[in-house]
Amino acid sequence: MKKLVLHGRKVVEGVTEGEALVTKDMIAGWGAIDPEKGIIIERRHELVNQSFKGKVFVFQGAKGSSGWAKIFQATRIYGTQPAAMLFNVMNSKIALGSVVVHAPAMTDFDRDPTEVIETGDWVKVDADRGIVEVTKKQDRPEKEEDSLDE
């Protein structure tokens, strides 16, 4: 099983792993995220009604108002925040939002993560070392089904 490795710059330190949720769209905060549920509610967004809770959230960057950080801080308070955030476009909204989420966050990659990571891939984020390891979903071992003893 070959792993894809990306190199980037740490925004928030930490190491974690999880299933990827990927969009090429920008993410708004205010009016686009339900922080209590950890889902995207922006009607025209490609991930509408999908949850980023506990996932490695891969996206272009933040759009909208400075309320972005407040909304993502609320996800941490409700326990619905992403496990990590990987993004391309750095701005003050996403810098503050990444810090208040308290999850590893990275940017400035050697390859566009929205192009090489797909929803469902397993992603290990080591922001401390600036490394992201991706196991493609087709290379992931199948879950073993529980067997019932009779």
C-alpha positions as a Markdown table, in Angstrom:
| # | Residue | x | y | z |
|---|---|---|---|---|
| 1 | Met | 0.0 | 0.0 | 0.0 |
| 2 | Lys | 1.6 | 3.2 | -1.2 |
| 3 | Lys | 1.0 | 6.4 | 0.7 |
| 4 | Leu | 0.9 | 9.9 | -0.9 |
| 5 | Val | 2.9 | 12.4 | 1.0 |
| 6 | Leu | 2.4 | 16.2 | 0.9 |
| 7 | His | 4.5 | 18.8 | 2.6 |
| 8 | Gly | 3.2 | 22.1 | 3.9 |
| 9 | Arg | 3.5 | 24.8 | 6.5 |
| 10 | Lys | 2.1 | 24.4 | 10.0 |
| 11 | Val | -0.6 | 26.9 | 11.1 |
| 12 | Val | -1.6 | 25.1 | 14.3 |
| 13 | Glu | 0.5 | 22.4 | 15.8 |
| 14 | Gly | -0.5 | 18.8 | 16.4 |
| 15 | Val | -0.8 | 15.3 | 15.0 |
| 16 | Thr | -4.0 | 13.5 | 14.2 |
| 17 | Glu | -5.6 | 11.3 | 11.6 |
| 18 | Gly | -9.0 | 10.6 | 10.1 |
| 19 | Glu | -11.2 | 10.3 | 7.1 |
| 20 | Ala | -11.0 | 13.2 | 4.7 |
| 21 | Leu | -13.9 | 15.5 | 3.7 |
| 22 | Val | -12.8 | 17.5 | 0.6 |
| 23 | Thr | -14.3 | 20.4 | -1.3 |
| 24 | Lys | -12.8 | 22.7 | -3.9 |
| 25 | Asp | -15.2 | 25.4 | -2.7 |
| 26 | Met | -14.4 | 28.2 | -0.2 |
| 27 | Ile | -16.1 | 27.8 | 3.2 |
| 28 | Ala | -18.1 | 30.6 | 4.8 |
| 29 | Gly | -18.8 | 30.7 | 8.5 |
| 30 | Trp | -21.7 | 32.9 | 9.4 |
| 31 | Gly | -24.9 | 31.4 | 7.9 |
| 32 | Ala | -23.1 | 28.6 | 6.2 |
| 33 | Ile | -22.2 | 26.3 | 9.1 |
| 34 | Asp | -24.4 | 24.8 | 11.8 |
| 35 | Pro | -21.9 | 24.7 | 14.7 |
| 36 | Glu | -24.1 | 22.6 | 16.9 |
| 37 | Lys | -24.2 | 19.8 | 14.3 |
| 38 | Gly | -20.9 | 20.4 | 12.6 |
| 39 | Ile | -22.5 | 20.5 | 9.2 |
| 40 | Ile | -22.4 | 22.8 | 6.2 |
| 41 | Ile | -25.8 | 24.4 | 5.6 |
| 42 | Glu | -25.0 | 26.8 | 2.8 |
| 43 | Arg | -27.5 | 25.7 | 0.2 |
| 44 | Arg | -25.3 | 26.2 | -2.9 |
| 45 | His | -22.2 | 24.5 | -1.4 |
| 46 | Glu | -21.2 | 21.2 | -2.8 |
| 47 | Leu | -21.0 | 19.7 | 0.7 |
| 48 | Val | -24.4 | 21.0 | 1.9 |
| 49 | Asn | -25.8 | 18.8 | 4.7 |
| 50 | Gln | -22.5 | 17.0 | 5.2 |
| 51 | Ser | -20.7 | 16.8 | 8.5 |
| 52 | Phe | -17.0 | 17.7 | 9.1 |
| 53 | Lys | -17.1 | 16.5 | 12.7 |
| 54 | Gly | -14.0 | 14.5 | 13.5 |
| 55 | Lys | -12.8 | 14.5 | 9.9 |
| 56 | Val | -9.8 | 16.0 | 8.2 |
| 57 | Phe | -11.4 | 18.9 | 6.5 |
| 58 | Val | -9.7 | 19.8 | 3.2 |
| 59 | Phe | -10.8 | 23.0 | 1.4 |
| 60 | Gln | -9.7 | 26.1 | -0.5 |
| 61 | Gly | -10.0 | 28.6 | 2.3 |
| 62 | Ala | -12.4 | 30.9 | 4.3 |
| 63 | Lys | -14.8 | 33.4 | 2.7 |
| 64 | Gly | -17.2 | 35.8 | 4.2 |
| 65 | Ser | -17.0 | 37.9 | 7.3 |
| 66 | Ser | -14.8 | 37.9 | 10.4 |
| 67 | Gly | -17.6 | 35.8 | 12.0 |
| 68 | Trp | -15.8 | 32.8 | 10.5 |
| 69 | Ala | -13.6 | 32.3 | 13.5 |
| 70 | Lys | -16.5 | 32.7 | 15.9 |
| 71 | Ile | -18.5 | 30.0 | 14.1 |
| 72 | Phe | -15.6 | 27.6 | 14.0 |
| 73 | Gln | -14.8 | 28.3 | 17.7 |
| 74 | Ala | -18.4 | 27.3 | 18.4 |
| 75 | Thr | -17.8 | 23.9 | 16.7 |
| 76 | Arg | -15.1 | 23.3 | 19.3 |
| 77 | Ile | -17.4 | 24.3 | 22.2 |
| 78 | Tyr | -20.1 | 21.9 | 20.9 |
| 79 | Gly | -17.6 | 19.2 | 20.1 |
| 80 | Thr | -18.3 | 19.1 | 16.4 |
| 81 | Gln | -15.1 | 20.6 | 15.1 |
| 82 | Pro | -12.9 | 18.9 | 12.4 |
| 83 | Ala | -10.0 | 16.7 | 13.5 |
| 84 | Ala | -7.7 | 18.8 | 11.3 |
| 85 | Met | -7.9 | 21.5 | 8.6 |
| 86 | Leu | -5.9 | 21.6 | 5.4 |
| 87 | Phe | -6.4 | 24.6 | 3.1 |
| 88 | Asn | -4.8 | 26.6 | 0.3 |
| 89 | Val | -5.7 | 30.2 | 0.9 |
| 90 | Met | -4.4 | 31.8 | 4.1 |
| 91 | Asn | -6.1 | 34.9 | 5.4 |
| 92 | Ser | -6.8 | 36.5 | 8.8 |
| 93 | Lys | -10.2 | 34.7 | 9.1 |
| 94 | Ile | -8.8 | 31.3 | 8.7 |
| 95 | Ala | -5.7 | 32.0 | 10.8 |
| 96 | Leu | -7.8 | 32.9 | 13.8 |
| 97 | Gly | -10.4 | 30.2 | 13.1 |
| 98 | Ser | -7.7 | 27.5 | 12.9 |
| 99 | Val | -6.3 | 28.6 | 16.3 |
| 100 | Val | -9.6 | 28.6 | 18.1 |
| 101 | Val | -10.6 | 25.2 | 16.8 |
| 102 | His | -7.5 | 23.7 | 18.5 |
| 103 | Ala | -7.0 | 21.1 | 15.8 |
| 104 | Pro | -3.9 | 20.7 | 13.6 |
| 105 | Ala | -4.0 | 23.0 | 10.6 |
| 106 | Met | -1.7 | 23.4 | 7.6 |
| 107 | Thr | -1.4 | 25.4 | 4.4 |
| 108 | Asp | 1.2 | 26.3 | 1.6 |
| 109 | Phe | 1.5 | 22.7 | 0.3 |
| 110 | Asp | 3.8 | 21.4 | -2.4 |
| 111 | Arg | 0.7 | 20.1 | -4.2 |
| 112 | Asp | -2.9 | 21.3 | -4.0 |
| 113 | Pro | -4.6 | 19.0 | -1.4 |
| 114 | Thr | -8.0 | 19.5 | -2.9 |
| 115 | Glu | -6.6 | 18.0 | -6.1 |
| 116 | Val | -4.9 | 14.9 | -4.7 |
| 117 | Ile | -7.0 | 14.1 | -1.6 |
| 118 | Glu | -10.5 | 12.7 | -2.0 |
| 119 | Thr | -13.4 | 12.4 | 0.4 |
| 120 | Gly | -13.1 | 9.0 | 2.1 |
| 121 | Asp | -9.3 | 8.9 | 1.9 |
| 122 | Trp | -7.5 | 8.3 | 5.3 |
| 123 | Val | -5.3 | 11.2 | 6.1 |
| 124 | Lys | -2.6 | 11.5 | 8.8 |
| 125 | Val | -1.7 | 15.1 | 9.6 |
| 126 | Asp | 1.6 | 15.8 | 11.3 |
| 127 | Ala | 1.6 | 19.6 | 11.4 |
| 128 | Asp | 4.6 | 19.6 | 13.7 |
| 129 | Arg | 6.7 | 18.2 | 10.9 |
| 130 | Gly | 4.8 | 19.7 | 8.0 |
| 131 | Ile | 3.8 | 16.3 | 6.6 |
| 132 | Val | 0.4 | 14.9 | 5.4 |
| 133 | Glu | 0.2 | 11.2 | 4.6 |
| 134 | Val | -2.7 | 10.0 | 2.5 |
| 135 | Thr | -3.9 | 6.5 | 2.1 |
| 136 | Lys | -6.3 | 6.4 | -0.9 |
| 137 | Lys | -9.8 | 5.0 | -0.1 |
| 138 | Gln | -9.3 | 2.2 | -2.6 |
| 139 | Asp | -6.1 | 1.2 | -0.8 |
| 140 | Arg | -7.7 | 1.1 | 2.7 |
| 141 | Pro | -8.4 | -2.3 | 4.1 |
| 142 | Glu | -12.1 | -3.1 | 4.2 |
| 143 | Lys | -13.7 | -3.1 | 7.6 |
| 144 | Glu | -14.2 | -6.5 | 9.0 |
| 145 | Glu | -17.8 | -7.2 | 9.7 |
| 146 | Asp | -18.7 | -8.4 | 13.1 |
| 147 | Ser | -19.4 | -12.1 | 13.2 |
| 148 | Leu | -22.2 | -13.4 | 15.4 |
| 149 | Asp | -21.7 | -16.6 | 17.3 |
| 150 | Glu | -24.8 | -18.7 | 17.6 |
